[in-house]
């Protein structure tokens, strides 16, 4: 099956009249999809987990469209923000004479939170 951009699919949903019309409907839909994902995780069926995860992503993209947010741009920005912070975390650890691979999660989290406050 050929990939169709999720924004295009969300627009098809809109034009087909399957659109959620208010903030509460969108939020309820996302909560419902997350509950279904949790249930699939509990069952342990990888194919079902992937399907439900996809449903959560689709619902979030549809919600972004409702909020007039470009989901792909938002994801790209958060990816760039993560990369920037991660590189800063590596630099800070190196200044302290440490490598991330040798640090505890708590140590890395402390550096991450410090960098987050600075930005």
Phi and psi in radians as a Rosetta constraint file:
Dihedral C 1 N 2 CA 2 C 2 CIRCULARHARMONIC -1.324 0.35
Dihedral N 2 CA 2 C 2 N 3 CIRCULARHARMONIC 2.453 0.35
Dihedral C 2 N 3 CA 3 C 3 CIRCULARHARMONIC -1.225 0.35
Dihedral N 3 CA 3 C 3 N 4 CIRCULARHARMONIC 2.290 0.35
Dihedral C 3 N 4 CA 4 C 4 CIRCULARHARMONIC -2.039 0.35
Dihedral N 4 CA 4 C 4 N 5 CIRCULARHARMONIC 2.258 0.35
Dihedral C 4 N 5 CA 5 C 5 CIRCULARHARMONIC -0.934 0.35
Dihedral N 5 CA 5 C 5 N 6 CIRCULARHARMONIC 2.414 0.35
Dihedral C 5 N 6 CA 6 C 6 CIRCULARHARMONIC -1.112 0.35
Dihedral N 6 CA 6 C 6 N 7 CIRCULARHARMONIC -0.532 0.35
Dihedral C 6 N 7 CA 7 C 7 CIRCULARHARMONIC -1.128 0.35
Dihedral N 7 CA 7 C 7 N 8 CIRCULARHARMONIC -0.680 0.35
Dihedral C 7 N 8 CA 8 C 8 CIRCULARHARMONIC -1.137 0.35
Dihedral N 8 CA 8 C 8 N 9 CIRCULARHARMONIC -0.706 0.35
Dihedral C 8 N 9 CA 9 C 9 CIRCULARHARMONIC -1.126 0.35
Dihedral N 9 CA 9 C 9 N 10 CIRCULARHARMONIC -0.740 0.35
Dihedral C 9 N 10 CA 10 C 10 CIRCULARHARMONIC -1.064 0.35
Dihedral N 10 CA 10 C 10 N 11 CIRCULARHARMONIC -0.650 0.35
Dihedral C 10 N 11 CA 11 C 11 CIRCULARHARMONIC -1.189 0.35
Dihedral N 11 CA 11 C 11 N 12 CIRCULARHARMONIC -0.651 0.35
Dihedral C 11 N 12 CA 12 C 12 CIRCULARHARMONIC -1.057 0.35
Dihedral N 12 CA 12 C 12 N 13 CIRCULARHARMONIC -0.715 0.35
Dihedral C 12 N 13 CA 13 C 13 CIRCULARHARMONIC -1.046 0.35
Dihedral N 13 CA 13 C 13 N 14 CIRCULARHARMONIC -0.774 0.35
Dihedral C 13 N 14 CA 14 C 14 CIRCULARHARMONIC -1.063 0.35
Dihedral N 14 CA 14 C 14 N 15 CIRCULARHARMONIC -0.884 0.35
Dihedral C 14 N 15 CA 15 C 15 CIRCULARHARMONIC -1.177 0.35
Dihedral N 15 CA 15 C 15 N 16 CIRCULARHARMONIC -0.466 0.35
Dihedral C 15 N 16 CA 16 C 16 CIRCULARHARMONIC -1.401 0.35
Dihedral N 16 CA 16 C 16 N 17 CIRCULARHARMONIC -0.099 0.35
Dihedral C 16 N 17 CA 17 C 17 CIRCULARHARMONIC 1.454 0.35
Dihedral N 17 CA 17 C 17 N 18 CIRCULARHARMONIC 0.254 0.35
Dihedral C 17 N 18 CA 18 C 18 CIRCULARHARMONIC -1.658 0.35
Dihedral N 18 CA 18 C 18 N 19 CIRCULARHARMONIC 0.300 0.35
Dihedral C 18 N 19 CA 19 C 19 CIRCULARHARMONIC -1.294 0.35
Dihedral N 19 CA 19 C 19 N 20 CIRCULARHARMONIC 2.454 0.35
Dihedral C 19 N 20 CA 20 C 20 CIRCULARHARMONIC -1.452 0.35
Dihedral N 20 CA 20 C 20 N 21 CIRCULARHARMONIC 2.275 0.35
Dihedral C 20 N 21 CA 21 C 21 CIRCULARHARMONIC -1.671 0.35
Dihedral N 21 CA 21 C 21 N 22 CIRCULARHARMONIC -0.123 0.35
Dihedral C 21 N 22 CA 22 C 22 CIRCULARHARMONIC -2.547 0.35
Dihedral N 22 CA 22 C 22 N 23 CIRCULARHARMONIC 2.888 0.35
Dihedral C 22 N 23 CA 23 C 23 CIRCULARHARMONIC -0.977 0.35
Dihedral N 23 CA 23 C 23 N 24 CIRCULARHARMONIC -0.825 0.35
Dihedral C 23 N 24 CA 24 C 24 CIRCULARHARMONIC -1.077 0.35
Dihedral N 24 CA 24 C 24 N 25 CIRCULARHARMONIC -0.696 0.35
Dihedral C 24 N 25 CA 25 C 25 CIRCULARHARMONIC -1.105 0.35
Dihedral N 25 CA 25 C 25 N 26 CIRCULARHARMONIC -0.765 0.35
Dihedral C 25 N 26 CA 26 C 26 CIRCULARHARMONIC -1.112 0.35
Dihedral N 26 CA 26 C 26 N 27 CIRCULARHARMONIC -0.787 0.35
Dihedral C 26 N 27 CA 27 C 27 CIRCULARHARMONIC -1.136 0.35
Dihedral N 27 CA 27 C 27 N 28 CIRCULARHARMONIC -0.706 0.35
Dihedral C 27 N 28 CA 28 C 28 CIRCULARHARMONIC -1.102 0.35
Dihedral N 28 CA 28 C 28 N 29 CIRCULARHARMONIC -0.733 0.35
Dihedral C 28 N 29 CA 29 C 29 CIRCULARHARMONIC -1.065 0.35
Dihedral N 29 CA 29 C 29 N 30 CIRCULARHARMONIC -0.754 0.35
Dihedral C 29 N 30 CA 30 C 30 CIRCULARHARMONIC -1.131 0.35
Dihedral N 30 CA 30 C 30 N 31 CIRCULARHARMONIC -0.773 0.35
Dihedral C 30 N 31 CA 31 C 31 CIRCULARHARMONIC -1.039 0.35
Dihedral N 31 CA 31 C 31 N 32 CIRCULARHARMONIC -0.713 0.35
Dihedral C 31 N 32 CA 32 C 32 CIRCULARHARMONIC -1.118 0.35
Dihedral N 32 CA 32 C 32 N 33 CIRCULARHARMONIC -0.769 0.35
Dihedral C 32 N 33 CA 33 C 33 CIRCULARHARMONIC -1.146 0.35
Dihedral N 33 CA 33 C 33 N 34 CIRCULARHARMONIC -0.657 0.35
Dihedral C 33 N 34 CA 34 C 34 CIRCULARHARMONIC -1.164 0.35
Dihedral N 34 CA 34 C 34 N 35 CIRCULARHARMONIC -0.684 0.35
Dihedral C 34 N 35 CA 35 C 35 CIRCULARHARMONIC -1.081 0.35
Dihedral N 35 CA 35 C 35 N 36 CIRCULARHARMONIC -0.711 0.35
Dihedral C 35 N 36 CA 36 C 36 CIRCULARHARMONIC -1.147 0.35
Dihedral N 36 CA 36 C 36 N 37 CIRCULARHARMONIC -0.643 0.35
Dihedral C 36 N 37 CA 37 C 37 CIRCULARHARMONIC -1.126 0.35
Dihedral N 37 CA 37 C 37 N 38 CIRCULARHARMONIC -0.782 0.35
Dihedral C 37 N 38 CA 38 C 38 CIRCULARHARMONIC -1.043 0.35
Dihedral N 38 CA 38 C 38 N 39 CIRCULARHARMONIC -0.701 0.35
Dihedral C 38 N 39 CA 39 C 39 CIRCULARHARMONIC -1.122 0.35
Dihedral N 39 CA 39 C 39 N 40 CIRCULARHARMONIC -0.754 0.35
Dihedral C 39 N 40 CA 40 C 40 CIRCULARHARMONIC -1.096 0.35
Dihedral N 40 CA 40 C 40 N 41 CIRCULARHARMONIC -0.701 0.35
Dihedral C 40 N 41 CA 41 C 41 CIRCULARHARMONIC -1.085 0.35
Dihedral N 41 CA 41 C 41 N 42 CIRCULARHARMONIC -0.750 0.35
Dihedral C 41 N 42 CA 42 C 42 CIRCULARHARMONIC -1.078 0.35
Dihedral N 42 CA 42 C 42 N 43 CIRCULARHARMONIC -0.653 0.35
Dihedral C 42 N 43 CA 43 C 43 CIRCULARHARMONIC -1.228 0.35
Dihedral N 43 CA 43 C 43 N 44 CIRCULARHARMONIC -0.526 0.35
Dihedral C 43 N 44 CA 44 C 44 CIRCULARHARMONIC 1.445 0.35
Dihedral N 44 CA 44 C 44 N 45 CIRCULARHARMONIC 0.186 0.35
Dihedral C 44 N 45 CA 45 C 45 CIRCULARHARMONIC -1.503 0.35
Dihedral N 45 CA 45 C 45 N 46 CIRCULARHARMONIC 1.878 0.35
Dihedral C 45 N 46 CA 46 C 46 CIRCULARHARMONIC -1.024 0.35
Dihedral N 46 CA 46 C 46 N 47 CIRCULARHARMONIC -0.707 0.35
Dihedral C 46 N 47 CA 47 C 47 CIRCULARHARMONIC -1.127 0.35
Dihedral N 47 CA 47 C 47 N 48 CIRCULARHARMONIC -0.727 0.35
Dihedral C 47 N 48 CA 48 C 48 CIRCULARHARMONIC -1.185 0.35
Dihedral N 48 CA 48 C 48 N 49 CIRCULARHARMONIC -0.684 0.35
Dihedral C 48 N 49 CA 49 C 49 CIRCULARHARMONIC -1.050 0.35
Dihedral N 49 CA 49 C 49 N 50 CIRCULARHARMONIC -0.810 0.35
Dihedral C 49 N 50 CA 50 C 50 CIRCULARHARMONIC -1.061 0.35
Dihedral N 50 CA 50 C 50 N 51 CIRCULARHARMONIC -0.747 0.35
Dihedral C 50 N 51 CA 51 C 51 CIRCULARHARMONIC -1.074 0.35
Dihedral N 51 CA 51 C 51 N 52 CIRCULARHARMONIC -0.823 0.35
Dihedral C 51 N 52 CA 52 C 52 CIRCULARHARMONIC -1.198 0.35
Dihedral N 52 CA 52 C 52 N 53 CIRCULARHARMONIC -0.620 0.35
Dihedral C 52 N 53 CA 53 C 53 CIRCULARHARMONIC -1.085 0.35
Dihedral N 53 CA 53 C 53 N 54 CIRCULARHARMONIC -0.759 0.35
Dihedral C 53 N 54 CA 54 C 54 CIRCULARHARMONIC -1.038 0.35
Dihedral N 54 CA 54 C 54 N 55 CIRCULARHARMONIC -0.698 0.35
Dihedral C 54 N 55 CA 55 C 55 CIRCULARHARMONIC -1.084 0.35
Dihedral N 55 CA 55 C 55 N 56 CIRCULARHARMONIC -0.696 0.35
Dihedral C 55 N 56 CA 56 C 56 CIRCULARHARMONIC -1.109 0.35
Dihedral N 56 CA 56 C 56 N 57 CIRCULARHARMONIC -0.822 0.35
Dihedral C 56 N 57 CA 57 C 57 CIRCULARHARMONIC -1.054 0.35
Dihedral N 57 CA 57 C 57 N 58 CIRCULARHARMONIC -0.791 0.35
Dihedral C 57 N 58 CA 58 C 58 CIRCULARHARMONIC -1.056 0.35
Dihedral N 58 CA 58 C 58 N 59 CIRCULARHARMONIC -0.756 0.35
Dihedral C 58 N 59 CA 59 C 59 CIRCULARHARMONIC -1.107 0.35
Dihedral N 59 CA 59 C 59 N 60 CIRCULARHARMONIC -0.669 0.35
Dihedral C 59 N 60 CA 60 C 60 CIRCULARHARMONIC -1.173 0.35
Dihedral N 60 CA 60 C 60 N 61 CIRCULARHARMONIC -0.688 0.35
Dihedral C 60 N 61 CA 61 C 61 CIRCULARHARMONIC -1.164 0.35
Dihedral N 61 CA 61 C 61 N 62 CIRCULARHARMONIC -0.703 0.35
Dihedral C 61 N 62 CA 62 C 62 CIRCULARHARMONIC -1.125 0.35
Dihedral N 62 CA 62 C 62 N 63 CIRCULARHARMONIC -0.674 0.35
Dihedral C 62 N 63 CA 63 C 63 CIRCULARHARMONIC -1.127 0.35
Dihedral N 63 CA 63 C 63 N 64 CIRCULARHARMONIC -0.715 0.35
Dihedral C 63 N 64 CA 64 C 64 CIRCULARHARMONIC -1.047 0.35
Dihedral N 64 CA 64 C 64 N 65 CIRCULARHARMONIC -0.767 0.35
Dihedral C 64 N 65 CA 65 C 65 CIRCULARHARMONIC -1.051 0.35
Dihedral N 65 CA 65 C 65 N 66 CIRCULARHARMONIC -0.739 0.35
Dihedral C 65 N 66 CA 66 C 66 CIRCULARHARMONIC -1.034 0.35
Dihedral N 66 CA 66 C 66 N 67 CIRCULARHARMONIC -0.673 0.35
Dihedral C 66 N 67 CA 67 C 67 CIRCULARHARMONIC -1.459 0.35
Dihedral N 67 CA 67 C 67 N 68 CIRCULARHARMONIC 0.033 0.35
Dihedral C 67 N 68 CA 68 C 68 CIRCULARHARMONIC 1.091 0.35
Dihedral N 68 CA 68 C 68 N 69 CIRCULARHARMONIC 0.751 0.35
Dihedral C 68 N 69 CA 69 C 69 CIRCULARHARMONIC -2.005 0.35
Dihedral N 69 CA 69 C 69 N 70 CIRCULARHARMONIC 2.362 0.35
Dihedral C 69 N 70 CA 70 C 70 CIRCULARHARMONIC -1.417 0.35
Dihedral N 70 CA 70 C 70 N 71 CIRCULARHARMONIC 1.841 0.35
Dihedral C 70 N 71 CA 71 C 71 CIRCULARHARMONIC -1.046 0.35
Dihedral N 71 CA 71 C 71 N 72 CIRCULARHARMONIC -0.690 0.35
Dihedral C 71 N 72 CA 72 C 72 CIRCULARHARMONIC -1.132 0.35
Dihedral N 72 CA 72 C 72 N 73 CIRCULARHARMONIC -0.723 0.35
Dihedral C 72 N 73 CA 73 C 73 CIRCULARHARMONIC -1.156 0.35
Dihedral N 73 CA 73 C 73 N 74 CIRCULARHARMONIC -0.715 0.35
Dihedral C 73 N 74 CA 74 C 74 CIRCULARHARMONIC -1.077 0.35
Dihedral N 74 CA 74 C 74 N 75 CIRCULARHARMONIC -0.742 0.35
Dihedral C 74 N 75 CA 75 C 75 CIRCULARHARMONIC -1.153 0.35
Dihedral N 75 CA 75 C 75 N 76 CIRCULARHARMONIC -0.719 0.35
Dihedral C 75 N 76 CA 76 C 76 CIRCULARHARMONIC -1.079 0.35
Dihedral N 76 CA 76 C 76 N 77 CIRCULARHARMONIC -0.754 0.35
Dihedral C 76 N 77 CA 77 C 77 CIRCULARHARMONIC -1.113 0.35
Dihedral N 77 CA 77 C 77 N 78 CIRCULARHARMONIC -0.741 0.35
Dihedral C 77 N 78 CA 78 C 78 CIRCULARHARMONIC -1.201 0.35
Dihedral N 78 CA 78 C 78 N 79 CIRCULARHARMONIC -0.587 0.35
Dihedral C 78 N 79 CA 79 C 79 CIRCULARHARMONIC -1.099 0.35
Dihedral N 79 CA 79 C 79 N 80 CIRCULARHARMONIC -0.784 0.35
Dihedral C 79 N 80 CA 80 C 80 CIRCULARHARMONIC -1.138 0.35
Dihedral N 80 CA 80 C 80 N 81 CIRCULARHARMONIC -0.686 0.35
Dihedral C 80 N 81 CA 81 C 81 CIRCULARHARMONIC -1.109 0.35
Dihedral N 81 CA 81 C 81 N 82 CIRCULARHARMONIC -0.725 0.35
Dihedral C 81 N 82 CA 82 C 82 CIRCULARHARMONIC -1.100 0.35
Dihedral N 82 CA 82 C 82 N 83 CIRCULARHARMONIC -0.818 0.35
Dihedral C 82 N 83 CA 83 C 83 CIRCULARHARMONIC -1.039 0.35
Dihedral N 83 CA 83 C 83 N 84 CIRCULARHARMONIC -0.788 0.35
Dihedral C 83 N 84 CA 84 C 84 CIRCULARHARMONIC -1.034 0.35
Dihedral N 84 CA 84 C 84 N 85 CIRCULARHARMONIC -0.838 0.35
Dihedral C 84 N 85 CA 85 C 85 CIRCULARHARMONIC -1.153 0.35
Dihedral N 85 CA 85 C 85 N 86 CIRCULARHARMONIC -0.669 0.35
Dihedral C 85 N 86 CA 86 C 86 CIRCULARHARMONIC -1.111 0.35
Dihedral N 86 CA 86 C 86 N 87 CIRCULARHARMONIC -0.762 0.35
Dihedral C 86 N 87 CA 87 C 87 CIRCULARHARMONIC -1.108 0.35
Dihedral N 87 CA 87 C 87 N 88 CIRCULARHARMONIC -0.689 0.35
Dihedral C 87 N 88 CA 88 C 88 CIRCULARHARMONIC -1.117 0.35
Dihedral N 88 CA 88 C 88 N 89 CIRCULARHARMONIC -0.646 0.35
Dihedral C 88 N 89 CA 89 C 89 CIRCULARHARMONIC -1.147 0.35
Dihedral N 89 CA 89 C 89 N 90 CIRCULARHARMONIC -0.736 0.35
Dihedral C 89 N 90 CA 90 C 90 CIRCULARHARMONIC -1.054 0.35
Dihedral N 90 CA 90 C 90 N 91 CIRCULARHARMONIC -0.776 0.35
Dihedral C 90 N 91 CA 91 C 91 CIRCULARHARMONIC -1.088 0.35
Dihedral N 91 CA 91 C 91 N 92 CIRCULARHARMONIC -0.782 0.35
Dihedral C 91 N 92 CA 92 C 92 CIRCULARHARMONIC -1.116 0.35
Dihedral N 92 CA 92 C 92 N 93 CIRCULARHARMONIC -0.738 0.35
Dihedral C 92 N 93 CA 93 C 93 CIRCULARHARMONIC -1.093 0.35
Dihedral N 93 CA 93 C 93 N 94 CIRCULARHARMONIC -0.745 0.35
Dihedral C 93 N 94 CA 94 C 94 CIRCULARHARMONIC -1.080 0.35
Dihedral N 94 CA 94 C 94 N 95 CIRCULARHARMONIC -0.690 0.35
Dihedral C 94 N 95 CA 95 C 95 CIRCULARHARMONIC -1.090 0.35
Dihedral N 95 CA 95 C 95 N 96 CIRCULARHARMONIC -0.519 0.35
Dihedral C 95 N 96 CA 96 C 96 CIRCULARHARMONIC -1.534 0.35
Dihedral N 96 CA 96 C 96 N 97 CIRCULARHARMONIC 0.087 0.35
Dihedral C 96 N 97 CA 97 C 97 CIRCULARHARMONIC 1.300 0.35
Dihedral N 97 CA 97 C 97 N 98 CIRCULARHARMONIC 0.458 0.35
Dihedral C 97 N 98 CA 98 C 98 CIRCULARHARMONIC -2.134 0.35
Dihedral N 98 CA 98 C 98 N 99 CIRCULARHARMONIC 2.779 0.35
Dihedral C 98 N 99 CA 99 C 99 CIRCULARHARMONIC -1.980 0.35
Dihedral N 99 CA 99 C 99 N 100 CIRCULARHARMONIC 2.515 0.35
Dihedral C 99 N 100 CA 100 C 100 CIRCULARHARMONIC -0.996 0.35
Dihedral N 100 CA 100 C 100 N 101 CIRCULARHARMONIC -0.642 0.35
Dihedral C 100 N 101 CA 101 C 101 CIRCULARHARMONIC -1.130 0.35
Dihedral N 101 CA 101 C 101 N 102 CIRCULARHARMONIC -0.365 0.35
Dihedral C 101 N 102 CA 102 C 102 CIRCULARHARMONIC -1.722 0.35
Dihedral N 102 CA 102 C 102 N 103 CIRCULARHARMONIC -0.042 0.35
Dihedral C 102 N 103 CA 103 C 103 CIRCULARHARMONIC -1.618 0.35
Dihedral N 103 CA 103 C 103 N 104 CIRCULARHARMONIC 2.695 0.35
Dihedral C 103 N 104 CA 104 C 104 CIRCULARHARMONIC -1.372 0.35
Dihedral N 104 CA 104 C 104 N 105 CIRCULARHARMONIC 2.844 0.35
Dihedral C 104 N 105 CA 105 C 105 CIRCULARHARMONIC -1.052 0.35
Dihedral N 105 CA 105 C 105 N 106 CIRCULARHARMONIC -0.641 0.35
Dihedral C 105 N 106 CA 106 C 106 CIRCULARHARMONIC -1.135 0.35
Dihedral N 106 CA 106 C 106 N 107 CIRCULARHARMONIC -0.708 0.35
Dihedral C 106 N 107 CA 107 C 107 CIRCULARHARMONIC -1.131 0.35
Dihedral N 107 CA 107 C 107 N 108 CIRCULARHARMONIC -0.774 0.35
Dihedral C 107 N 108 CA 108 C 108 CIRCULARHARMONIC -1.137 0.35
Dihedral N 108 CA 108 C 108 N 109 CIRCULARHARMONIC -0.704 0.35
Dihedral C 108 N 109 CA 109 C 109 CIRCULARHARMONIC -1.093 0.35
Dihedral N 109 CA 109 C 109 N 110 CIRCULARHARMONIC -0.680 0.35
Dihedral C 109 N 110 CA 110 C 110 CIRCULARHARMONIC -1.103 0.35
Dihedral N 110 CA 110 C 110 N 111 CIRCULARHARMONIC -0.772 0.35
Dihedral C 110 N 111 CA 111 C 111 CIRCULARHARMONIC -1.136 0.35
Dihedral N 111 CA 111 C 111 N 112 CIRCULARHARMONIC -0.790 0.35
Dihedral C 111 N 112 CA 112 C 112 CIRCULARHARMONIC -0.989 0.35
Dihedral N 112 CA 112 C 112 N 113 CIRCULARHARMONIC -0.839 0.35
Dihedral C 112 N 113 CA 113 C 113 CIRCULARHARMONIC -1.136 0.35
Dihedral N 113 CA 113 C 113 N 114 CIRCULARHARMONIC -0.616 0.35
Dihedral C 113 N 114 CA 114 C 114 CIRCULARHARMONIC -1.128 0.35
Dihedral N 114 CA 114 C 114 N 115 CIRCULARHARMONIC -0.795 0.35
Dihedral C 114 N 115 CA 115 C 115 CIRCULARHARMONIC -1.123 0.35
Dihedral N 115 CA 115 C 115 N 116 CIRCULARHARMONIC -0.707 0.35
Dihedral C 115 N 116 CA 116 C 116 CIRCULARHARMONIC -1.045 0.35
Dihedral N 116 CA 116 C 116 N 117 CIRCULARHARMONIC -0.726 0.35
Dihedral C 116 N 117 CA 117 C 117 CIRCULARHARMONIC -1.149 0.35
Dihedral N 117 CA 117 C 117 N 118 CIRCULARHARMONIC -0.637 0.35
Dihedral C 117 N 118 CA 118 C 118 CIRCULARHARMONIC -1.218 0.35
Dihedral N 118 CA 118 C 118 N 119 CIRCULARHARMONIC -0.550 0.35
